[in-house]
Amino acid sequence: MAERSFKKEVQQLKIGAGEEFRGEGILAITKALLESGVGYVGGYQGAPISHLMDVLADAQEILGELGVRYEANATEASAAAMLAASVHYPIRGAVAFKSTVGTNVASDALANLASGGVTGGALVIVGEDYGEGSSIMQERSHAFAMKSQIWLLDPRPNLPSLVKAVQDGFELSEASNTPVMLEVRIRACHVHGVFTAKDNKAPPLTVRDALKNPQRKTDRIVLPPAAFTHEQEKVKTRWPAAVNFIRDHKLNEMFGPKTGKTGIILQGGMYNTVIRALQRLGLANVHGDSAIPLYVLNVTYPLIDSEFLEFCEGKESVLLVEEGQPNYIEQAFGAMLYKARHKVSLSGKDYLPPAGEYTGAVMVDGITNFLRDADPAMLPARHRAPNKPVEDKTFDDLVKTVPARPPGFCTGCPERPIFAAMKLVEQETGPHQIAADIGCHLFSIMPPFEIGGTTMGFGLGPASNGAFDGGGDKRAISIIGDGGFWHNGLTSSIGNAVYNKSDNVIMIVDNYYSAATGGQDILSSRADNPTKSTQHPIADALKGVGVKWVRQIDRTYDVTKVRDTLKEALTTTETGPKVIVASSECMLNKQRRERPIQAKAIGDGKRVVKPRFGVDEDVCTGDHACMRLSGCPSLGMKSLEDPLRDDPVASIDESCVGCGNCGEVADAAVLCPSFYRADIVHNSGRFERAMARFSQRIIGALQNRRAKNRLTFGEAA
């Protein structure tokens, strides 16, 4: 199951011309695809684009009615390869995945696609994950677009602009026979707004129709001498066609006055932040009307020389707002000015940070400093000639006041006990070389576990230990999730280990979903998915590629079993890769699935039992092994009023989901008896309530007797 359902929202995709569409950015993009007559769509989940894949999955019925093929791809490479359908056939296709890391995985297919060119419009929607909200390395998609000559759109983050960018992207792709990359930033994905809809269009040629009349042109295949011809086509034909289309259809936009001493050039995706900064400076109103000329690059590659030079005409200085590094656009514009012998002064990274996210505060400071030097008359007096340094102290520096919040596992996460078991093994055998992978389990590198030293890519955990043959005193351990396993790991990691007779240990964390990207189903998911084939055991796949030593653990909360199985893998005399499949359902998805069912059952008057765990304060010694080896957010410490008890005891708060991991891990570590389980019964029967009242009386009596015999300290007379 996905993180959330869009079953209700996707009904809006059916509205026709002239009707008002309201919703989130990802819904608007989906609607734009249907209005553009797309023939097929695909992709792979990953922030911030995961929700787009969820929308497409929930909209399969609507897509099918239009004759649109939808495929949830196994990897980003699989998604990009789908666009091959647009090489020979005039069919519009779109795929979506996370930028940078997703683009890296898809690079082989995208490079071949860009070389041969396309006939039908090919749109690659990438969720640009740059900045403070990112979960990956800080890179941009720009370099890849330039490397393979794929046109790059970066539209303003509002619904009308996003819809127009999709439609423009298809037309630009067809006009230049080149795939187009649509860069959708985090805020664009989740922005809410309104636009006027058009009618959905069935593709003029469906993929089913294309199969009836197969097409092939050998000059589109990337083989010599065609490969050398493609390079010439890119420069002599496709590039000029793209430039002409972008200029003639005014894909880039200009706002503000026509003339001025200064101007600002900005990526389309930065428009809202720039306008907000200008508003703070009194240089734009609430409607976005700017007092400074703005040149908005909704297309950041290719750049249009004539547009840029026209914008610079009559100006003394211009500021380029280009988030991230290297400064590709600034370098290109600088070369244009040099060749044109233009006198305008181009600024960018000299006023704005060379790297990092351009937040509102950063933008205000950068524009202020630029205008103070280039056109001080534009600034309000308090910024132009302050009596004292202008300091906005409305809010304190959060870095100094709010403690760091590193990523961590959810309450009840079934992966916690796996790493607790690994820590227990480490206490006995010493540290091991451990390689991590992409996914929730990567949080194991943080306290309290501090496991894993490298992560090299999705599904590459075991492969990154390939340099260690396991022939020394200790075997290397690698961790990989079920999502990474099916994405790339089965061949690149497991197959590689089998082929090379690796003697290392591989731990596969199987939580039934691609959990880190939103809980999408995968091949080994236990759910009955009506549109996809699931319930394919990982253990069977392992045996199919030649793994001889496989251990299946069906309940990861059994810390003792996980620990003993790992010790067996590290000490067995059997050669070849040792693979442990540790399976338990992702608790977050389990709660999403079960809570509505339980709530309905309680509302219907049915008996429902919910387990809760607690700590006996009188028994707890304050050892806190439960926390050291668990780290569950529901576990905390509580100080007692007892003067003979100096150390705080463990405590479990209301967020507990009843997984029992804290007790299990404490038991495995120190045989802790302080944890207890209590079953909360909703809609209990008459006999059950009577027994509960009887038990409470007996317990109350025993507690009172004990209290009478307890030594207490009263106030001094």
N, C-alpha and C positions, 0 to 999 in steps of 0.2 A: 504494500500500500504506500502511496505517496504521502508526503508531509501534510498535505491538505487536498481536499477535493474541490474541483472547479466545475462540477456537474451543473450547478445552478448558473454560474457565470457564463459558461459557454453557450447557453441558450441565446445570449445576445448576438452571437455570431450569425444568427439567422436573419437579423433585421435587414431591411432593404434601403434603397436610395432615399435620402432626405431625412431619415430617422436619426435621432440623437443616440450616439454610443457613449456610454459612461463606463469607466472601469480603469484597470491597471494597465501599465505600459505593455506588459507581456500579452494581455488580451487584445490590445490595439494592434500589436504586431501580427497576431494570429488572424485577426479580421482583415488586415491589409493584405496578407498572403492570399486569402480567399477572394478578396476583391480584385487581385492581380491575376487571377486565373492560374494559380500554381498547380502543377501536375503531380508533384510528389514532395513530401517533406520527411525529414529524419533528423537525427541528432543524438547526442549523448549528454546526460545531465551533468551539471556542475555549476556552482555559484558564479555569477548571479543569474544564470540562465536556466537553472533547474526548473523553475516554475513554468517556463515556456514549454518544456517537454511534458510537464504534468497537464498543462492546458491541452496540448495536442493529443495526449493519451485520452483525456476525458471527452474530446471532441471527435473521436474516431467515427462515430455514427454520422455526424455532420459532414466530415471529410468524405466518407464513403458515398453519401448521397450525391456529392458533386463529382465523384470519380477520381478523388485525390488519394493517392497511395501514401500511407503513413508507416514508417518503420522506426522502432526504437532500436538504435544501433548498438552493437556490442562495444564499440570504441569510437573515438573521434575519427580515426582512420577509416573505419567502416562507413561512417556518415559521409565523410568527404568523398569517398569512392563512389557513393550513390550518384553524385553529380555527373558521373560518366554518362548517364542517360541524356544529359543535355548537350553532349558533344556532337552527336550525329542527328539528333531529333530536335525539332523546334518545341521543346517542352520546357516550361519553367520549373525549376527545382530549387528548394531551399533546405539547408541543414543548419543546425544550431549546436554550439558547444562552448565551453569555457575558453576564454582567450588565453594566450601564452602557452600554458601547459597543454591545453586541448589542441591548439594550433601546432604545437611541437609534434604531438602524436599524429596529427593529420597531415604533416608536412609533405610526405612522399606523394600522397594522392593529390594534394593541392598543387604541388609543383608540376606534376604531370598534366593536371587539368589546365593550369595556366599556360603551359608550353603549347599544347595542342590547340587550345582555344575552344570555345563553345558556340553552339548554334542557338539553343534556347537559353533564356536568362538563367544564370546560376548565381544564387545568393548564399553567402556564408555568413550567418548571424553569430557573432562572437560576443559573449558576455565579458566586457572589459573589466577586469578585476584588479585595477591598479589603485593603490592608495591604502589608507589606514584600515579599511574594512576588508582587505584582501587576506586570503589564507595561503597565498603562494609567493614565490619570489617576485620582486618588483621589476617586471619587464613590461614592454608595450608590444602591441600587435603591429606597430608601424613598420618595424624593420622587416618583418616577414612579408608584408605587402610589397615593400620596395624590392625585396630580394627576388620574388617570383613574378613581379608586375601583376598584382591583383589590386584593383582600385579599392580605395578605403573610404567609406562614408562614416562620418561622426556627427549625426544630426543633433539639433537642439533637443533637450530633454523635455518635450511636451508631446501630447498625443497627436495633434495634427502633423507635427514635424516627423514623428516616427512613422506614421502611416505614409506620408509622402516619400520618406526615404526608402521604404520598402518598394513602392511603386517605381520611384526613380532608379533604384538599384537594378531592377529587372530590365528596365528600358536601356539603361547605360550598358549593362552587360550585353544585351543583344546588339546595340548600336556599335560596340567595339569588339564583339566576339571574345570577351574577357570576363572571367568570374569576378564578382564584386563582393567585398567583405563589408558587412554592416556592423559597426562597432557600437554596442549598446552598453552604456555604463551602468553601474549599480543603481544610481538614482533614476535613470531612464527606465530601467526594468520595473521599478516599483512606484513610479510617479502615477498619480491619479489625475484624470481629466475628462474632457469631453471632445468629441469631434463628430462631424456630420458623415454618416455612413454612405456607402454606395452599395449597389447590388453585388452579391457574390457572383463570380464567373466560373463556370465549369471550364476546365482546360480544353482549348480547341482540339488538342490531340492528347488523349490519355495514354498512360504507359501500356494499357492493354491494347489500344489501337496500334501503338508503335510496334508491338510484338508481331502483329499481322503482316507488317511490311518492313523487315529488318534492313537497316542501313549500315554501310561501312565505307570509310574513306581511309585508305592507308596513309595518306599524307597527314592525318591527325594523330597517328601513333608516334610516340617519341623514340624514333630510331633514325640514325643517319640514313640518307641526307636530310630527312624531314626535320630533324631537330635543329639543324642549322638554318633552315628556312623559317622555322618558328621564331627564332631570335630576330630575324630581319622583319618578319610580320609585326612583332611586338613594337618595334621602333618606328617602322615606316608606315604602318597601316593602323594598328590598333590604338596606339598612343594618340596620334592626331585625331582619330575618330572620337576617342574619349574626351579629349580637350574641347573639341568643337561641341560635343553634346552638353558637357558641363557648362560651357560658356553660353551657348544658345538657349538652353533651358533654365539658366540662372539657378543652378543648384546651390551655389553659394549665395549669401545674402548680405546686403549692406543696410545698416540702420543709422539713424541720427542725421545730423546736418551733412550736406554735400561737401562743404568746405570746412577747413579748420586748420589750426597750427599743428595740432597733434591728432593721432588716431590710434585705435586699438584693433589689432588683428587677433582673432581667437579661434580655437577649435570649437566646433558647434556644441560639443558636449560640455564645454565650460561656460556656455552662455548664461545660464541661470546664476551661477556664482559671480560672474563678472557684473551682471546687471544688479545683483544684490549689493555688491561692493560699491558700485556707482551710486546706488540709492543711499547707502550709508554716508557717502561723501556729498550728497545733495546734487549729484550730476545725472540723475535719472529719477523719473517719477514712478508711482506704483504701477502704471501701465507699461513700464519698460521703455518709455521714450528717453533716449540718451542725448545728453548735451555734447557728447564726443562722438565723432564718426566711428562706426564699428564695421569691420569686415569679418563676417562670420563664415568660417570654413566648414561647411557641412560635408565637403569632400576634402580630405586632408592629403590624399594622394590619388591622381596627380594634382599638382598645383598649377594654376593658370597664370602664366606670366603677365598677360595683358591686363587681367583683372587686378592683380597685385600692383602693378605699376600705375594703373589708372587710379587706384585708391591712394597711392602715395603722392600723386601729383598735387603740388601746391602745399604740401605739408613739410614741416621741418623735422619732426620726430614721430616715429610710430613704435608702439609697444606690442610685442608678440607674446600672447599667452599660450604657451605650449607646456602642458603638464607632463612631467617625467623626463627621462634622459635616455639616450643622447638627444640633443636639440636638432633633430632632423629637419624640421620645417624652418627653423631659424637659419640653419646653414644653407638651405636651398634658396630662401629669400635673399640672404646675403649675397649669394652668387648671382642672382638675378639683378640686384642693384649694382653690383660690380660691373657686370657685362653691359648694363644700360648706362653706366656712368652717372647714376642718379645720386643726388646730393643728400637725400633724406637720411636721417640717422635712425638705424634699426636697433632697438633694444629688446631684450628678452630676459635671458638668464642673469644679466647683470643687475636687474632689479627684482627678479623673482628667484626663488630657490632653485638650484640646479637639479634637485631631486625631491621626491616626496609629494604628497597630495596637496593640491592647491585648495585649501579650505577657505571659508569666507574671510577669516582673520588674515590669512596669508595674502589674499587678493587685495584686501583693503590696504595693507601695508605696501605691497608692491606698486599698486596704481598711485598711491599717495606719493611715494618717493619718486616715481617716474614723473608725475606732473609737477612736483616741487622743483625739479630740475628743468623740465622741458617746457612747461606752460603753467607757471605758478598762478597766473591770473584766473585759471579755471577752478582753483581750489577755494573753499571757504576760508575766511580769514584765520580761523583757529588752527587750520592745517598749514596755511601759507606762512604765517608769521606768529607762531605760538609764543606766549610769554614764558611757557615752561613746556617741557616735552609732553606730547600728547600720549597719555596712557589710558587705555580702556581697562578700568579695574572693576567693571561690572561683575565679572566672574574671576575667581581665583584660578591660578594655573592648576588644572585638574591633575597634572602629573605629580604635583607636590601635595595635593590634598586627598586624592583618591588612590588607594592602594592598587597596585597592578593586579589585573585579573587574567591570569593565563588560562588558556583553554583547558577544559577538563571533561571527564566523563559525566554523563547524566546520572541522576539518582537511580540506583538499581541496575546500572549498566552491567550486562553479563560479561563484559570484557575486564572489569576490575579484578574478579577472582583469578583470571588467567595470569595477570601480571603480579598479583599477590603470590601465586604459586611460584612464579619465576623468581621472585625475591626470596622466597623460602629456600628454593634450590640454590640460589646464589649464596645464602648464608652457610650452606653446607659445603659447596664445591668451589666457592670463590667466583669472581666475575668472569663472564664470557664475552666474546665478540658477538654483539647483537646488532643486526641491521633491521631497520624499521621500513615501513611502506606508507603509502598515502591512504588515509582513512581515519576513522575515529581512533583506532588503536595507536595512532601516532601520538596521542595525548599521553601515552605511557612514558614519553621522554621527560615529562614534567613531574614534580613531586606529587605524591610520595613515592612513586615507583622509580623514576629516573632510569628507565630502561631504553636502550637503543642509542646509537651514535650517528647514524646516517639515514637518509631517505633520498633515493635517487629517481623516483618516479613511480607512477601508478602500476602496480603489479611487478615491480622490479626489486622488491625486498630480498628474496632469495638470490636473485642474479647479482645483487650488489655484494654478496658474500662469496662470489665465485672465485675470488683470488685465494680464498682460504679452503684448503682441501680436506680439513678435518683430520689430517693424519698426525697431528701433534698430540699434546697431552689433553687438550680440550677441543671439543667440537664447536664450531660457530653455530649460532642460532639466528634465524631470520623469521620475521613476522610478516604475514600478508593477510589481507581481509578477503572475504568471499567476493566482494565487488572487484578488487584488484585481481583476484584469481581468474575470474571470467573475462575481465577486460584485456589483460595482457599476460597474466602470470602463468597460465597453464602451459604456454609455449615458451615464453621468454625466461621464465624462472624454473618451473617444475620440469618441463621438457629438457631445458638446459642442464639441470642438476642430474637428471637420469642419464642423459647422453654422456656427460663427463664423469659419471660415477662419483658424484659428490658424497662425502661421508658426513655431511653436516645435518643439522636439525632444522626443520621448517614447521612453524606453528601457523596454521590457517585459522583465523578468527572468523567464524561463520555465525553471523547474526541474522541470517535469512533475507537480508535486503542489501541494497546499495545505500546503507544507512547515512553515511556522511553527506550525501548529495540530496537527501530528502526522503529516503525510504522507498525508492523505486524497486519493483520486483526484478529479479535476475533469474538465471537458469535454475539455481538451486533453491529458490524461494519455496516455502511450504504452501503458499496460498494457491487457491484455484483461480487462475487468471483466465477469464473467458476469451481474451484476444491474444494471449501469449502462452508459450509452452514452458511450464515450470516444473518443480519437483524432480530435478535431475541431481542425484547425490554427488557431492564433490568427491567422496571416496571412490565412487565408480570411475570418475574421470581420471583420478590419480592412478588407479590400477590399469586403466586403459593406456596410459602413456608409459607404463613400466615401473611404477613405484611398488616395491615389494613390501616395505615396512610401513604400514598405515595403521593408525590408531584413531578410532572414532570415539569422542566423548560427547554424550548427548545432553549433559547438564554441566555447564561451566561453573556453577555455584558450588559444586563439590570440589573445594580447594584441595583437599587431600588427594583426590583422584588425579586432578590435573598435575599436582606436584609429583606424585609417584610416576605418572606416565612420562613426564618430562625427564625425570631422573633415569627412567628406563631407556629413553631415547639417547641420552647422553652417555650411557654406560654399556649399551648392548654391543656385542661383538659382531653383529651383522653389519655388512658393508652396504654402501649405497645410501641415498637420501632417506632420512627418517622423517615422516610427515605425520603430524598430529592435527586432526580436524576437531576443533573445540567449538561446539554448537550450542547456542541458546538464543532465543529470540530477542532482538533489540527491545529493551524495556520501554523506550519512548514510543515505538510503534505499537508495542503490545498494549500500552496504556491508551493510545489513541483508538485502538480497535476494541478494547474491552470496556472502557469506561462508559461509552454510550449504551452498550448492551446492558451493563450493570445498572445504570441509571434508569433505563426503561423497565428492567425487571423489578427494581425497588418501587418504582412508580406504579407498577401493575400489582403490587402486593406480594410478589414472590420472595421466597427466602433466599437471601444472598449473604455469603460469608466473605469478609475481607480480612486478610491476615495483617496484623501489625506487630512490630517488634518493639521491645523496650529493654531497659537496663535496670537491674536490681541495684539500687544505690548502696544497699547494705553489703552486697557481695563484691561489687566492683572495687578493684584494688588501685585503680588509677594508672595501670600499666599502659593503657591506650594503644595496645597492639592492633586493636580493631581499626584505629585511625591510621596508624603507620602503614598498615598493609591493605588499607581499603581506600581511604580518602573520599568516602561518600559524602556529598553535600548535606545529607540529613543527619550526619554525626557531628556532635559538638561536645563541649565540655560544660559541666555544671558544678558550681561551688556549693558545698554543703555547709549548713549552719553548725554542724557538729564540731566542737572545738578540738576533738581528737582526730579529726580528718582534715589534714592540711591540703592534700592533693585533690584537685577537682576530679570528678568522676565523669564517665562517658554519658552522653545523653542523646536521644533520638527525637528529632522534631517531627512536625506534622507532615513534612514532605515525604516521609518514608513510604515506599511502595510495597513493603513486605517481601522483598526478595530474599532476605536472610543472609546476605553476603557478609555483613559485619560479624554475625555470630559464627558463620562458617570459617571465616578467615582467622578470627580470634581463636577458635577451637583448634584449628590447624597449627597455630603458632604457640599458644601457651595453655591450651585446655581450659579456656575461660568459661566459667559457669554462670556469668552474670547476665547473659542475654536470655530473654524469654520471649515467647510468642503468645500473642493474644488474638483470638478470632473475634472480630466484631460482626455480630449477626444482625442483619436487617430483616424485619418482618418475621421474627421468631415465633414459634408455636407456643401454645399455652403451657405445655409441660416444660418446654425449654426455659420460659420466663420464670416458672416456679422454681426450677432447679437453680437458676441464676440467683434468685432472691435468697434461697436456702444457703447457697455457697457464700454469698456476701455476708450473711449473718455469722456463719462459722468463722470466716476469715476476719471479720470485724472483732469478734470475741477474742480470737487468738492475738490479734494486734493490740487490743486493749490490755490483755494480760501481760504481753511483752513490754508494753509501755510503762506499766506500773513498776516493773522490775529494773527499768533502765535508769542509770545514774544521770541526773540532771544537775545543772549549775544554776542556781538562782541568783538574784541580785544581792549584793552585800547589804547587810542591815545598816 
